[in-house]
């Protein structure tokens, strides 16, 4: 905190002579003083939280467990004191949240183990998102976000390698299908279809060659860089696989220009940053020229890192500028630069690898006058000064020592306090924690106990007590690029100030490298932005929309039949597992609160309210339910994990397959082996009005399935769990309806057809009903694809009468589509808490080669709670797996008092000596 005090004193010293000289008669100085006072007053209301999550690896197999450690820190990287709850979301590649959990924070940290079962996690790409309620005040760009893969690693999986070449009149596509054991899928009959969006371009029966390859030529000109190839087996087990095929990925799909400070102004020389993106949303190299309207070449444009670069221009009024780039095929493409403003101001930053930042400020001659320059970092003002501009550029060197490590935002305001220009710069004092790992032995062997000592020191070499997490993974099966991947340093110090996707964020930690230092400056010039809202900051009456949650709280409101609050109403809360009974009284607004409740992944609370006479008559309960933020999907598109897979991932799948089966030859001597028992149980839906006996439905989801789904709406549940379910236009009609594999579908609730209530003309009401009902209100769902009995009983002339699917819903109330609740009672199922589990550490007191051969772990060890002692040391040990390999060790964490640290290392597991 010393740097904050020093910076505040510098701000005062910068302003004091001016204040004394003008005796507060200068309106700009008075306004600046008032602004600084308001900013200081609103400091705690503008203090954000920041989250980093350390996971054990970046891709998983179905049935794996994702291990994580969450760090929730303040702007100053100390443990948060605002929030005791964080929200963890798992989002699939269609932006559907498949799982949402709560994390209970202790001193700003939490740990969890999340099973990736095949019901909730189909194979595909996922985004792990985490935030607190307080963070919602600052925009979803501040949320933690990370992508990872989940793959179906059974022995029948296929990998597909693709290549494509786009010509002017046809598209050439080559595919190769392989099994996880790298055996080719030879002489396989397939139906191949190629789509451009929804338009089918190609359909043909084809057979793979001996090496699993096939190719096709599509004589259609295309206006896209991606098509979807769908392959379906024609014999044996039905298999469908969709393969996105991309081509010309180096072609520029978007070129963006960002004038430094915000705009181009006539007569003011300006640096212009640019970023070129391909259709996948990733940076692509470009080169070109900048010309005026008379075709005069004024400058060259060449990207230097990840499609980013910059050039300078002295724009003139009423002139239009064009950038022309050369495409990979030799053709040219033109883009217009932003419009030139006739007058304005400019703010530019030069940030060399030295001890000062050079700030240059200029304005049009007619705008000469007084201005204010404010520099903020980590939510605090560190520099403030009044400037007088007279139409000539002003250059000011500002010492970097004034600011902490991290992003600094320089903002230029006019004398009235209106924001004009903004620019971000990065400061690195190289003062992060120094982590070192001592492995004790240079080489270990399979089954050995690996012991290491973590030593943590501060920048001055003093020992540090802190909280750290460690992941140890096998290089043969887990690809870890710590230079490219994000880490706690890049996430907390860079990502929060950058908009959009950061490619290979780990590289930006190399700030001592001049090339990467310049690349980081380009990143802030092009994608840099500020989440700081000046309107809120300068409003003395500002109140945040979202409040911090110090603890898990159940809250609600008791009302009478006229929706008026019932004060002093007794409210009881109880649950059976674990046994718990609580009671309270409502306040004058009819509200009640229960806190200090247990953490569980399956809690269900019964809540009862009574009037002052102890009766449930004329009282109702309205709960305060969690409303998730609406977050857009990451625009970067990623191929499915089974497409163009590298050898490391193939080995990961192979080992996952081997681990899922017991090899008899490797069972330890004397072990008791149970015979395989196959259990076939028919799911029973209690109270079902189904017209068929249990077991006849194609898909059945029972009470346990509903409890797991929790507050998921029936509509979302249908989309997620019923194959082929969607809403669309019924063939040969002009009305919209629910479809299963393009067949119009009926929904029956407790024996009552929704079609009898909501006709096709009222489809939106029909869908709204499904979106208003949650899984927790339902005991079970049965899906019949060909149901003659249902057709006879329920079908009306509005729908064709051949092979109509029916969905039978059995509610808890059992009274049809309108689900009443018992007066004065409420069954409340909160969002489940993420569970904390102990990572399994196998022990090998006696090395058995047969037993070691079955140990094919990809995550060798996960240690989420490493606490260093007063000497800054902590010991960690684990057993090596059963094969020779090299392990990657990643340790990161914080002292929870303002400092963070990261380190990586390697452990060699050599072949056992004979």
N, C-alpha and C positions, 0 to 999 in steps of 0.2 A: 504494500500500500504506500510505500515511501515515494514512489514515482508519481502517484496521484497528488500528494501534498506538494511536491516540487513543482509539478505542472500548474497546479492551482496558483501557487505563489508567482510563477512566471506570468500567468494571465493577468494577475493583479498588477505586477510591476510594469507590464506592457501598457496597461491602461492608465495607471496612476498619474504619470506626468501630464497626459492629455486632460485628465479630469481636473487636476490642479490648475493647469493653465487656463482652461475654459471655465473653471468654477461651475461645472455642470450646465453651462449655457449651450453647449454643443448638442443638438438634438440627436445626432447619430450616436454619440457616446452615451447619451442618456438611454437611448433605445437599446444599445448593446448591453449596457449595464442591467437594464430591465430584463432583457432576454436571458442573460446568464443567470440572473436570479430565478427566473421561472424554470429554466432548465434544471437548476440545482434543486428547486422545490419538487419538480416532477421526476427527479432522478430514480426513485424506487419504482415509480409507475412505468418507467421506460426501460427498466432493467430486464433484459430477456434471459431465458435459460437456453442452454445448449446441450445437445445430447450426442454422445458417441457410443456406438455399440461394437464391441469386440466379439466376433463369432469365430468358431473353431476353423471353418473353411468356407469356400465360396460355392461349392456344389455338393449335392447330397443325393442319395438313393432313397426311394420310397421305403419307409420303415426305419430310416435313420433318425437320429435325434440331433436337432440343431441346438448347440450349446452357446450361450451368450452371456456377456457381462455388460451392463449398461452404466454409463457415467453421465449424470445429469448435473451440470455445473453452471455457475453464474457467468456473467460477462467477464468477471475476473478469474474465472477458472477455479473458483472455490466451490465447495459442496453447496448445492442449493438448499436454502432454508424455506423456500416458498412451497414447493411441491413435494408431497409424499406419495403421489400416484402418477404413473406414466402409462400411456396407452401404446400397445404394441399391435401392429396390424400386418397381416400377410395378404398381399394383393396379387392376383394372377395377371396374366398379360392382357386381359380384357377389362382391367380396372375393377374387378369384383373382389371385395374383401372376403377371403375364404375363412379367415380366422382372426378374431380380435380378442386380445387378452389385456389384463391390467398387470402392471409391475408395481410392487410395493417397494418404495425407496427407503433406504436406511442411510442417512448421512450422504445422500446424493448418489448412491450406487444400488444396483440390484443385479441379481443373477437369475437365470432361468434355463430350463431344459424343455424344448418344444418338440414332441414327437411328430414326425412328418408322415402321418398315416395316409394310405392310398385312397381313403374316402374323401378327405378334405384336400389333399395335395395330389392332383393328377400330374403326370409328367409335364414339365414346361418351365417357363421363366416366371419368377416371382420377385416382388419388391417387398423388402422388410422396411416398414415405416414405424417411426416412434416419435411421440410428442407428449407434452403435458397440456393441460387445459390452459395454463397461463401462456404458453407459446402460441396459442391460436390468435392472440392479439397482434402478432407480428407477421402473420402470413405463412402459408404452408411451405414457402421456399425455405423457411427456417427449420422445418421438420427434418429429422434424420431419415435418410433413405439409402437403401443399398439393394442391389439386385443379386439374385442367386438362382441356381438351377435345382430342380428336383427331377430325377429321372427314374423311369420304370426299368430297373436293372434285372428283369427276369431273363432267363436263358433264351426266350423267344424274341427278345428285342432285336430290332434291326438298326444298324447305322447306315447313313446314306451320305455318300460323297457326291457333290454336284459341281458342274462347270457349265458355263453358258457363254454364248457368243451372239451378239445381236448384230444382224446385218440390216440393210435397207429394206429388204423384202422378206426376210425370214429370221426366225430365231432357232439357233441350234442348242439343244440341251443334251447333256450326257449325265447319266446317273449310274452309281455303283452301289449295290446293296450288300451289306455284310452283317454277320451275326457277331455277338459279343466276343466269341472266341476267334474272331477275325476270319472265319470261314465264309467264303462267298455264298450268296443266295443264288445257286445255279439253277438254270432251266426252270424258273418259276413263272407260271402263267399269271399275268397281271392285266387288269383293266387300268389304263393310264388316261387321266383327264387333266387338261391344263386350263387354268382359269386366269383371266386378267380381271381382277375384281370379281364381279358376279357373272361376267361374260365368259362362256366356255369357248376356248380356242381350238381344242383338240380332244379327241376321244378315240381310243383304239386299243384292241387287244394286242399285248406284246409279251414276249418271253425274254427273260434275262439270259445272258450268255453264260459260259462256264465260269467266267470270272465275276459274275454278278452284275455285269454292265448292260446297259441298253441306252440307245440314243434316239433322238427324234428331231425332225425339222418341221417347224411350224411356219407355213408360208403366209404370215400375217404381219404387216407393219405395226409396230407397237409404239405407244407413247408413254411407257412406264419402264422402270428399271427392275421390276420384280413381277414374277408370275408364281402361282401356286400349282404345284404338281401333286395330284392325288393318285396314289397307287392302291389298288384293292385286289386281293387275291381272288382267283376264280375257282380254286380247288382247295380242299382240306379246310383247315381252320380259317374262319373269316378274319381278315386283317386289313385294316385301313390305315394309311399313313399319309400325312400331308407334308410336303416338302417345299418350303419357300425357295425359289431359285432367283438369285440376284445376278445382275450383270452390269457392266460399266459403272462399278461402284466408285470409280475415281471421277466420274462426271459431277460437275458442280450443280447442285440442285438449288442452292440459295447462297447469296453473297450479301452480307450485311455490312453497313458502314456506320461507324460511331465517331462523330467529331469529338475531340477531347473537350471536356467541359460541357458538352451538350449540343452545340449548334455551330454552323458556319456563319461567319459575320464578314460582310464586305470590308476589305482593307485590313483584316486581322489575320495574320499568318497562323494557321491551325494545323495541328497534327491530327490525322484521321486514322483511327484504327479500323481494321476490317477482319471479318472471319468468313471463310468459305466452308460450306457444309455440303456433304453428299446426301443422297436420299435417305440414308440411314441415320442422319443427324450427327455424323462424325466429321471432324475437320478433314479437309482435302487440300493438297498443295495447289496453288494457282500462281499465274504470272500474267501481267498485262500492262496496259498503259492508261493514263488519264489524259483526256483531251477536252478542250473547250468547244463551244458551238461551231467554231470555224475550223475544227479538226486539227488544231495545233496541239502537238504532244507536249504536255507540261511536266509529267513525272512518270516514273515507272512504279509498278506494283508487283511485289514479290513476297509471298508468304514465307515465314521463317520457322514456324512451329505450329503443328496441328491446324493448318489452314489459317493461322493468324499472322498479321503483319500490320505495318503502318506506313504512311507517307505524309508529307507535308504539302500544304497548298495555301497560296495567298489568293483567296477568292475575291472576285469583283462583283459589284451589284449588277442585277439583271443578266447574269450569265448562268448558263446551264452547263454542267460538267458531266462527262460520260466516262465510265470505266469499261474498257474492252479487254476481255481475257481470252486466251487461247485454250480451247478444249483439247482433251487427249487425242481426239481424232483429227485435229488440225482446224476444225471449224472455230468460229469466233462467236462470243456472246457478249452483249452489252448491258450495262446497268447504269442507272442515273444516280448521281450523288444527291444527298439531301439538298433542299432548296437553300439558297444563300439569303440570309437576313440582311436588310439594308443597314441596320445598326444593332449594336448589342455589346456584350462583354465576352471575354475569353479567360479561361483558367487552364494553365498547363503545368505539368509536373515533370521534373527531371529527377530521377531517383537512382543515382549511381551507387556503386558499392563503396560508399564513403560515409562520413559522419554527419552529412547534411542532406536535406531535401531542398531542391531549388524550385521555388514557386514563382511562376510568371503570370502576371495579371495585366489585362489591357482592356480598353473600351473605345468605342467610337468617340470622336471629338465632341459631338453634341451631348454625350452622356457623361462628360467630366463632372466629378463631384466626389462625395464621400461614400465609402463602401465599408463593409465589414467582412473580415475573413475569420472563419471559425474552423478549427480542426478537432475532430472527435475520434476517439478510439475506445472500443469496449464499452460503449454507452456513456462515456464521460467526455467533457470538454477539457482539452489539454492546451489549447492555444486559442487566443482571441485577440484581434487587433483591429483598430480603425485604419483605413487606407484612404488616401486622397489621390485620385487619378485625374490627370489633365490631358488625356488623349495620347499619352506616351506609355509604353510598356513599363511595368514596375516588376523588378526581380527581387525576391526575398529568399535568402538562404535560411532555413529553419533547422535547428539542431535535432537530430533523431533521438538524442538522449531525452528529449521532452516526453517521448511517447513510449508505451510498452510494446513488446513484440506483438505483431498482429497488423490488421488492416487499419489504416488511418483514412478518414474521410475529410477532405478539404472542401469547404463550402463557401462560395462567395455570395454575399447578400448586398442589396443596395441600402441606402440610408434609411429606408422605410421598413427594412427587415424582410423584403421579398427575396426569395431564393432565386438566384440567377444561374449559377454554374456549380457543378460538383465533380470531384475527381477522387478516386481511391488510389492509395499507395500502400506498399507493404514495408514494415519495419521488422528487422530480425537482429536481435541482440545476442543470439545464440545462447540464450540463458535457460533453455529447457533442461529438464533433469537428465543426468548422465547415467545410463543403465549399462552395466556390464555383466556378462555371464561367464562364470568359471565352471567348466564341465568336469574338472577333476582328472579325467582321462581323455586323451586325444582320440582313442578308438574304443568302441564297445562292440559286443557281439550279440547275435540274436538271443533273447531271453535274459540278457544282463540287466541288472538294476542300474539305471542311469541316474546319477546324482549330480545336481548342479547348485551353485550358489549365485543368487542375484544380489548385486551390489548397486545401491542407488545413492548418488551424490548430487548436490546442487552445483551451480556454475562455479562456486568458489571451492569445490572439493569437500564440502561438509556433508556428513551422512544425513539421509532423509528418511523419515518414516512416511509410509504411504500405502495406498491400496493399488494392487496390480493384478493383471490377469495374464495367463500364459496359454498359448496353443502350440502343440507339437504335432506336426503332420508329416506323413511319409511322402517324399518327393516322387516316388515311383507312381503314386496314385493320386496325389493332390498337387496341382500346379499352383505354385505360390510365387507371384511376382511382386515382392514388397516394394520395388521401385515404382511400379505402376499403380498398385492398389492404394486405396485411401488408408490412412492411419489416424490415430488420435490427434496428431499434430496438424495434419492437413485439414481434417474435418473441423476442428474447433477454431483454428486460426485463419483458414482461408475460405472454406466452403460456405460459411454463413454470409459472406459478403459477395458471393458470386451467384449470378442467376443462370439457371439451366445446367446442362450436363458438363462436368469437368472430366475430360479424357485423361486417363492415367494420372490421377491426382498425386500419387506418391512421388512422382518425379519432381514436383515443385518444392519438395523439402530440401532439394540440393541448392540452397540459396547461395552457397559459396561459389558455385559454378556460374560464370558470367552469362553463358548461354541460357541456363535455366532461370537466372535472375531476370533477364530480359523477357523470357517467355512468361514469367509470372506477371511482369508489368503489362505485357500485352493482354494477358487474361483479365486483369483488372480494368484495362482500358476498354476491352470489348464486351466482356460479360459482367464487369463490375457494376454493382448497383447498391442502393442503400435501402434498408428496411426501415430507416428512421423516418418517422412522420413528423415534419416540422409543425404542421397544423396542430397535432395533438400535443407535441412537446411544449408549445408556447401558449397552450390554453390552460389558464390557472384552474379551470373547473373540470379538466379532463378526468374521466373515469374509465378504466378499461372495461371492455365488454365481457371478457372472460376472467373469472376469479381463480386464483391458485387453489388447489385442493391439497390441504395438508394431510388429509387422511381419507380413507374410503368412508363415504357417508351415504346412508339411505335416507332420502328426504321425500316428503310428500305433503299433501294438503287434504284436510277433511272438510267437506262441504255438505250443505243440506240440499234438499230437492230443488231449491231456487238458486243453487250454485253460490250460496253465500258461505263464508268461512264459519266453521264451528270452533269457537275458542274453548280452551280447557277440556277438550275431548280426550278421554283416555284412549291411548293407542298401544296395542301390544304387538310385539314381534317375536316369533319363535320359529325354530327349525329343529329337525330331528337329528341331522347329521352335520356337524356335531351338535349335541344337545345344547340348546341356548334359548333363554327366555329374557326379553327386555320389555320394559314398559316406559311410557313417557306421557306427557300432556301436550296438546297443541298450544301454540301461542295465540296472540290476539288475531293474527292473520290466518289462523287455522292450520299453520304449518307445523310439522314435526320432523325431528332429526334423530337418527341413530348413528353413533360413531363407535370407534374402537371395536370393530367387528373382525372376525377371523378371516384369514385368506384361504380360499379353496377354489378348485376348478369345477365344483358341482353344487354350489350352494343354491338352495331354494328357500325363500323366507315366506311364511304366512303372516300377513299383517291384518289385524282386526281393529276397527274403530267403533267407538260407542258414543252415544250422546251423553249429556250430563246425568241422565237417569240410568245410565248403564245399558241402554238398549241400542240395537243396531238399526232401529227404525229411523228413516229420514237422514241417514248419513251415507256419504260415498267417499271413496279414496281416489285421489288423482296423484300418481307418482311422478316424480321428477326423473324422467328417463334420460339416459345419455344420448346425445345427438351428435353423430360423427361429422367431422368436417367433410366437405365435398372437395376432394383433391384430384386434380387432373393426372392422367397417366404420363409417365416419363416418355418424351417424344422419341428417344433413341430406340430403334427397333433392333431386336436381337434374334438371331437364328435359334431354332430349337436345338437343344443340346445334342440331339442325335444326328444333326447335319454337320458335315465337315468336321468331325470330331478328331482331336489329336490323340496320340498314343497314350498320353498320361490318363486321359479320361477313359479310354478303352480299358486300360489296366484297372482303373477304379471300378468299372462295371464288372469286369471279370472277377475281381476279388470280392465284390458284393455278392455275386452269384455263389461263389464258393462258400462264403460265410453263412449263406442261407440254407445250406444243406449240411448234414452231418456225415462225414466220411468215416465209414466203419473201421477202416484200417488205422484211423487216428484217434480212436476212442481210448482213453487211458485204461491201462490194465486194472481190473477190479471195479470199474465204474458200472453202475446199474443202468441199463439202457431199456427204456420202455418201448414197447412196440407202438408203431404209428397207429393212432386212432383217428378215424375220419368221422366227424360228427355232422350229421345232416339234420338240422332242426328247422321246422317251419315256423316262421314268425307269425305270432298271433296278435291281432289287434283287438284288444278288449273293447266290447261294445260296438264292433263294426256292423254296419247295415249292409255289408257286401252281399250281392246276390249269389256268390260262389263260396265254396268251402275254402278255408285257409290253404295256401299253397298254390292256388290257381293264378294268382296275379303274376305278371311278368316282373314287376318290381314291387317290393314291400319295404316300407320304412316304419319301424315300430317306435315305441315310446322312448327307448334309449337313443334312437337316431334323432328324435325330436328334441330330447333334452340336450344333446350335443349341439344341435343347431341353434338352440336358445332363442334369441330375439330376431333371428333371420326371418324375413317375410316369406310367406308361402310362394309368392311369385319368384323371388330369388332362389328359393329352395328347389322349385320346379326346374328353373333354368340350369341350376348347378347339378342336380342329381338325376333328372329324367332325361336320358339320351334322346336327342332330336327335338326337345321341347322348345318352342318359340312362338311368337305371335306374328301373323302375316295374313295375306289375302287368301281366302279359300278359293281353290280352282273353280272356274266356271261361275263364279259369283262376284259381286262387287263389295262384299263386306269383309271386315277384318275379324279374325278369330284366333283362338289358341290352336296350335298345330303340334303334332308329334310325327316327325318324318313326313311333313306336308299333308297329313291327314287331320281334318278338323276334329277337335277333341272336346269331350264333355266333362264337366266337373260336377260331382255329386257330393253334397255335404250332409252327413247323417241321414242318407236316404232322400234328401231333397235336392233336386237338380237346380244348379245355378242358372241354367238356361231358362227355367220357368220364371226366374226373377229378372234376369238381365238378358234381353233379346239382343241379337246382333247389332241393332241400331244403338244399343247402349253398351257397346263393348268397352269404352273407357271406364264406365262404372263397374263393369265386370272385373276389369283388371285392377281398378282401385280397391275393390274388395279384397282381392288376393294380396295386394300390396299393404293392406291395413292389418291383415291377420298374421300373427307370428307363429313359429313352430311350437313355442311353449304353450299355445292354446290348443294344441292338437295331440291326440294320442297315437295316431298312425295314418299312413297314406298307402293306398294300394293302387297300382297302375295296371289296367287291363288293355292290351292292344287289340284283341279281337274278342268282343264281348257280346254275343248274340242275345243273352238274357237282358243285358242293359239296353241294347237297341230296342227290343220289344217293349220294355218298361218305360224308357225315358225319351226315345228318339222322336223328334218332331220333323215335320216336312221341310223345315228350314235348312236341314243338313242332309247330304246324301247318305244313303243307308248301307254303304259297304265298308266294312272294316273300320268302324269308328272306335278310336281309343277312348277309354273312360278312366277318370281319376276319382277314386272314392276317398273322401276325407272323413275321418272320425274325430270329432272334437271332444274336449273334456266335458263340456256341458251336455253334449249329445242332443242338442235342440235345433240343429240346422244352421243355415248361413248366418243368422243373427245370434251371436254367442253372448248370452247375458252373463254377468258376474253376480255372485252372491252379494246381497246388500251388506255394506260395511266390511267386506273382506277383500283381500287382494293377494294373489300368488305372485310374488316378486322374485324374478331370477336375474340377479345382476350379472354383468359381464364377468366371466371367470378370471381368476388370477392365474398368471403363469406359475408353474410349479418349480420348486427348487429341488434338484436331485443331485446325488453324489455320482460323479463320473467313475465308472467301473475301472479299477486298476487290477489287471490279472497279475498273479504272483507265480513265480517259477522257482520255488525253493530247490527243486531238483530238475535239471534240464532234461526234458524228454523230447527228442527230435520229432517223434510222431505228434506229440501235443503241440509243439512249436509250429509245426507245419500248418496247423489250422488257424493260427493267429495271423490274420491278414488285415488288421486294423488300418484304416486310412487316417483317422485321428488317433494318434498314439497316446496323447495325453491332453487333458483340459483341466486347468487349475484356475478357477475364477476368483479366488479369494486369497491372494498372496499379500501378506502384511509384513513389511520390513520392520526390523526392530530399531532400537536407538542407535545402533551402529550402521543402519541403512542396509542390513543384510536379511536375506530369507533363504531357506533351503527348500529345494523341490526335488522329488525323486519319482521315478516311474520305471516300469519294465519295458525293455525294447520288445518289438514284435518278433515274429518268427522267421523273417527273411532278411538277408543283407540289404541295406538301403542307406539313404542319407535323409536325415530328418531336418526340417526347417522349424526353428524355434522363434516364435514372435511373442514378445513381452511388451505390454503397454499399460499405462495407468497414470495416476496423479497423486500428489500429496494432499489433495482436496483443500489446499490453502493458496492456490494460484499457480501451481507449476505442474506440467505434464511431461511425460517422457515415453520414449519408444526405442526398442532395440530388437534386432534380429540376429540369428546365428544359425550354425549348422552343427549337427552331430552325426558322425560317421558310424554306421553299424556294419562292420566288416564280417566276412564269413568266419564261422567258428574254426579255430585251429583244429586240425585233425590229430 
